[in-house]
């Protein structure tokens, strides 16, 4: 009789548990983890190059080490990184990359799947879709997943409204990325997918675009109209720090990005078999928001039921005792660095450190002046185009309008792509700093501006 009562109580408990979304996910975790169903896949992307962007490749290398320790196999982890940091002449520790002031080397053993010219948007799309025939160079590894598999994608880079950068070739536009994700879903070659995205205005890559029926859960470093932040930075002779100070031999760079190190350190330090995506989202959101004006709002999109899954389903399990980091503080009031200002701080620091009257001083001044001129040129050109199209008073208002949450950046993505191309043809590259103006081009499209109109305005604004 006692056995029957216990059995009935257990069934009742299961029934109650299954009546909630979180309970269903917990039951699913128990069943699937017990039967080892599904392969875990990961795609890791650092979308920048050059020494001052150290942090992006450091983030990705740390992510690889985390997943490798979690039990994912190298054949199931695909890495995109330009690979010009570890052996860069400016690296104080040749062949080593760290992602934390107290961290170990995270570069050793990282697969070099898509580097240099092969680190591009087309290869990124082909890898997600498992389309080997569309690859141009690289290791040839793709996400050759099946219907019961789980996919984790992590992307860290510079961004702008509706786009994220790649070190080579065109940017990744939100419309193209979401089309790829829809194709992947239509192929029936995964069970669930999680996408973590670090970039300025990263929320704009999914807001109003990522369907809730695709079995994809995404979090982003910021709202569609916010910057993301670098951390563990040191600039200048006085080694002014932003976040905890890097080791003294690391100067003029940031070791990581705030959103990225937040999820990486949280994943290192907690039992991933227990912690859920939802709990991690709340933890990193709290850590980043606590920095007030020097923080951003971490966002979530897509199928929010997935956030009840445990981290180990996508990142593998771990022993919290073995970590690359120290315990992160969620009450850290430290300042951090706007991603768009890192390059300028790097150049300013080089100028300040150069001996007076030296050739190095002259060259550092030239590079700093050139960077400032480029920023001013982009800002001025876009402002003048807006004024020409909408008037002196209305121009800034139209260009800076932010659409309500849940509405995509632009209605016609082909229009946006063509407007960006027209601007860059007439006025020069937007660069990582100028990407913030993509919202203005999107608003021009939404306002019904024609291609010939913006072409004329851009030619007038940028003619010698």
Rosetta blueprint (number, residue, H / E / L):
1 X L
2 X H
3 X H
4 X H
5 X H
6 X H
7 X H
8 X H
9 X H
10 X H
11 X H
12 X H
13 X H
14 X H
15 X H
16 X H
17 X H
18 X H
19 X L
20 X L
21 X H
22 X H
23 X H
24 X H
25 X H
26 X H
27 X H
28 X H
29 X H
30 X H
31 X H
32 X H
33 X H
34 X H
35 X H
36 X L
37 X L
38 X L
39 X L
40 X E
41 X E
42 X E
43 X E
44 X E
45 X E
46 X E
47 X L
48 X L
49 X L
50 X L
51 X H
52 X H
53 X H
54 X H
55 X H
56 X H
57 X H
58 X H
59 X H
60 X H
61 X H
62 X H
63 X H
64 X H
65 X H
66 X H
67 X H
68 X H
69 X H
70 X L
71 X L
72 X L
73 X L
74 X H
75 X H
76 X H
77 X E
78 X E
79 X E
80 X E
81 X L
82 X L
83 X L
84 X L
85 X L
86 X L
87 X L
88 X L
89 X L
90 X L
91 X L
92 X L
93 X L
94 X L
95 X L
96 X L
97 X L
98 X L
99 X L
100 X L
101 X L
102 X L
103 X L
104 X L
105 X L
106 X L
107 X L
108 X L
109 X L
110 X L
111 X L
112 X L
113 X L
114 X E
115 X L
116 X H
117 X H
118 X H
119 X L
120 X E
121 X H
122 X H
123 X H
124 X H
125 X H
126 X H
127 X H
128 X H
129 X H
130 X L
131 X L
132 X H
133 X H
134 X H
135 X L
136 X L
137 X L
138 X L
139 X L
140 X L
141 X L
142 X L
143 X L
144 X L
145 X L
146 X L
147 X L
148 X L
149 X L
150 X E
151 X E
152 X E
153 X E
154 X E
155 X E
156 X E
157 X L
158 X L
159 X E
160 X E
161 X L
162 X L
163 X E
164 X E
165 X L
166 X L
167 X L
168 X E
169 X L
170 X L
171 X L
172 X E
173 X E
174 X H
175 X H
176 X H
177 X H
178 X H
179 X H
180 X H
181 X H
182 X H
183 X H
184 X H
185 X H
186 X H
187 X L
188 X L
189 X L
190 X L
191 X L
192 X E
193 X E
194 X E
195 X E
196 X E
197 X E
198 X E
199 X L
200 X L
201 X L
202 X H
203 X H
204 X H
205 X H
206 X L
207 X L
208 X L
209 X L
210 X L
211 X L
212 X L
213 X L
214 X L
215 X L
216 X E
217 X E
218 X E
219 X E
220 X E
221 X L
222 X L
223 X L
224 X L
225 X L
226 X L
227 X L
228 X L
229 X E
230 X E
231 X E
232 X E
233 X E
234 X E
235 X E
236 X L
237 X L
238 X L
239 X L
240 X E
241 X E
242 X E
243 X L
244 X L
245 X L
246 X L
247 X L
248 X L
249 X L
250 X L
251 X L
252 X L
253 X E
254 X E
255 X E
256 X E
257 X E
258 X H
259 X H
260 X H
261 X H
262 X H
263 X H
264 X H
265 X H
266 X H
267 X H
268 X H
269 X H
270 X L
271 X L
272 X L
273 X L
274 X L
275 X L
276 X E
277 X H
278 X H
279 X H
280 X H
281 X H
282 X H
283 X H
284 X H
285 X H
286 X H
287 X H
288 X H
289 X H
290 X L
291 X L
292 X H
293 X H
294 X H
295 X L
296 X L
297 X L
298 X L
299 X E
300 X E
301 X E
302 X E
303 X L
304 X H
305 X H
306 X H
307 X H
308 X H
309 X L
310 X E
311 X L
312 X H
313 X H
314 X H
315 X H
316 X L
317 X L
318 X L
319 X L
320 X L
321 X L
322 X L
323 X L
324 X L
325 X L
326 X L
327 X L
328 X L
329 X L
330 X L
331 X L
332 X L
333 X L
334 X L
335 X L
336 X L
337 X E
338 X E
339 X H
340 X H
341 X H
342 X H
343 X H
344 X H
345 X H
346 X H
347 X H
348 X H
349 X H
350 X H
351 X H
352 X H
353 X H
354 X L
355 X L
356 X L
357 X L
358 X L
359 X H
360 X H
361 X H
362 X H
363 X H
364 X H
365 X H
366 X H
367 X H
368 X H
369 X H
370 X H
371 X H
372 X H
373 X H
374 X H
375 X H
376 X H
377 X H
378 X H
379 X H
380 X H
381 X H
382 X H
383 X H
384 X H
385 X H
386 X H
387 X H
388 X H
389 X H
390 X H
391 X L
392 X H
393 X H
394 X H
395 X H
396 X H
397 X H
398 X H
399 X H
400 X L
401 X L
402 X L
403 X L
404 X L
405 X L
406 X L
407 X L
408 X L
409 X L
410 X L
411 X L
412 X L
413 X H
414 X H
415 X H
416 X H
417 X H
418 X H
419 X H
420 X H
421 X H
422 X H
423 X H
424 X H
425 X H
426 X H
427 X H
428 X L
429 X L
430 X L
431 X H
432 X H
433 X H
434 X H
435 X H
436 X H
437 X H
438 X H
439 X H
440 X H
441 X H
442 X H
443 X H
444 X H
445 X H
446 X H
447 X L
448 X L
449 X L
450 X L
451 X H
452 X H
453 X H
454 X H
455 X H
456 X H
457 X H
458 X H
459 X H
460 X H
461 X H
462 X H
463 X L
464 X L
